[in-house]
Amino acid sequence: MTTIKPIQLQTKTGQQLQGLRCGHGHPVLALHGWLDNVMSFAPMLNFFRELDVVGLDFPGHGLSAQRPKAARYHFDDYVFDALQAADELGWARFHLIGHSLGGAVASVLSAACPDRISSLTVIEGLGPLSAATDQTARGWQRAVQISRDRPRKVHASRDEAVEARMRNSDLKSEAAALLAERGLEFVDQGWQWRHDQRLTWPSSQRYTEAQVLDLLSHIRAPSLCLLADPPSRIMPAGLFERRFAAVRNLNTARWPGGHHLHMEYPEPVAARIQQHILESEHDAA
């Protein structure tokens, strides 16, 4: 059984990050999805070998500190969070695993720092969300209208809070309960999800699809993309296929399960990811 230990980092900008670390060997940074936390990767950790895996809670998620009150949660900042975490770990080169939002962050980081990324694995997420140029004003209008504090939902029981996390998603109860280990907190009135509510504010701006494709075309690391079968609703039909074509060294696979397929089938998914990482190391030797 692999020993899993808590880890705490502070980036050069002062952002406090918490997470989990396990194993020894090739350095791997694991980045979770929106409103999830590092427990998203916990089911896979015992199946990795020859890997030093560090999974982080993004700012405002899990046990990591929130951003300063004057800040918003811009997508680009997550890229710098991940890079600065690798710097604090002393990793000149490392492998990336990302799920959903984490996959988008890992994709951009791979394009931005090609000399530092040994391999890229994304699960249900290749590149950031995009929007058409004629939606720019509408995006700003929506951000201004919705970006405000509101009462936080308090659930009478832990089970009720877990059920709420599953609502309108394909997340299974076992996976939601696991995320709750770092995501829930008890308050006087009951249980509430601890994530920073600013995470639910809409983005004021998005990349265009042309910008995303340009980023993906600059990824040099051997890349693997795992997608749910049947397809989830994360991307419009055909969008992934266009993005696949932009990445020069990419393998893809469809996997049974939903958007959190790595939590539903941790052992075979971990085996496939580890194979990709070790093959990348062998080819680079």
DABEL-V902521 format. One record per residue. RES is the residue in one letter. PHI is phi as a letter, one per 30 degrees, with the letter a starting at -180 (NA if undefined). Layout:
RES:PHI
RES:PHI
This chain:
M:NA
T:d
T:d
I:c
K:b
P:d
I:b
Q:b
L:b
Q:b
T:d
K:d
T:d
G:j
Q:d
Q:c
L:b
Q:b
G:a
L:b
R:b
C:a
G:i
H:b
G:k
H:d
P:d
V:b
L:c
A:c
L:b
H:d
G:c
W:d
L:i
D:c
N:a
V:d
M:d
S:e
F:c
A:e
P:d
M:d
L:d
N:d
F:c
F:d
R:b
E:i
L:b
D:c
V:c
V:c
G:c
L:c
D:d
F:d
P:e
G:i
H:c
G:h
L:c
S:d
A:d
Q:d
R:d
P:e
K:e
A:d
A:c
R:c
Y:c
H:d
F:e
D:e
D:d
Y:d
V:d
F:d
D:e
A:d
L:d
Q:d
A:d
A:d
D:d
E:d
L:d
G:i
W:c
A:d
R:b
F:a
H:c
L:b
I:b
G:b
H:c
S:h
L:e
G:d
G:d
A:d
V:d
A:d
S:d
V:d
L:d
S:d
A:d
A:d
C:b
P:d
D:d
R:c
I:c
S:d
S:a
L:b
T:b
V:b
I:c
E:h
G:l
L:b
G:i
P:d
L:d
S:b
A:b
A:d
T:d
D:d
Q:c
T:d
A:d
R:d
G:d
W:d
Q:d
R:d
A:d
V:d
Q:d
I:c
S:d
R:a
D:d
R:b
P:e
R:d
K:d
V:c
H:c
A:d
S:b
R:d
D:d
E:d
A:d
V:d
E:d
A:d
R:d
M:d
R:d
N:i
S:b
D:c
L:d
K:d
S:d
E:d
A:d
A:d
A:d
L:d
L:d
A:d
E:e
R:c
G:c
L:c
E:b
F:c
V:b
D:e
Q:d
G:l
W:c
Q:b
W:d
R:d
H:e
D:d
Q:d
R:d
L:d
T:c
W:d
P:d
S:d
S:d
Q:b
R:b
Y:d
T:d
E:d
A:d
Q:d
V:d
L:d
D:d
L:e
L:d
S:d
H:c
I:d
R:c
A:d
P:e
S:b
L:b
C:b
L:c
L:b
A:d
D:b
P:d
P:e
S:d
R:c
I:d
M:b
P:d
A:e
G:i
L:d
F:e
E:d
R:d
R:d
F:e
A:d
A:d
V:c
R:d
N:b
L:b
N:c
T:b
A:a
R:c
W:b
P:e
G:j
G:c
H:d
H:c
L:e
H:d
M:d
E:d
Y:b
P:d
E:d
P:d
V:d
A:d
A:d
R:d
I:d
Q:d
Q:e
H:d
I:d
L:d
E:d
S:d
E:d
H:d
D:d
A:d
A:d
